[in-house]
Amino acid sequence: NYKDVFFESINKMQTFIHSCQSYSENEMYLFGASYNTQFLLVFGLSKCKIVGILDNCKEKQGKYLYGYNLQIFDPIIVKDKNCVVVVKNGYYSKEIIEQLYVINPLLVIIT
């Protein structure tokens, strides 16, 4: 039943966003200048502490996420920072997390 699957997906997203809010006192980045990040924002992830978006695509870096005043940065920007990175990118999440821990092993990563 597609309707049930749809509402289950929405509930999972809202639960995930709620778990992210417990880190709202920390400087936060979202990984991926894509629709996954836009979904998180549309579904209520607080923009208050979000500093920007991380993305490996050089063409996106220095620009802004469509529809938001959030700049896109090279992931190297989190080196030596005490911050949180939200990684909700499906298939590539494992590789992204590994990359981020190489840059900064002290990151708090929410996935």
Secondary structure, 3 states (H helix, E strand, C coil): CHHHHHHHHHHHHHHHHHHHHCCCCCCEEEECCCHHHHHHHHCCCCCCCEEEEECCCCCCCCCECCCCCCEEECHHHHCCCCCEEEECCHHHHHHHHHHHHHHCCCCEEEC
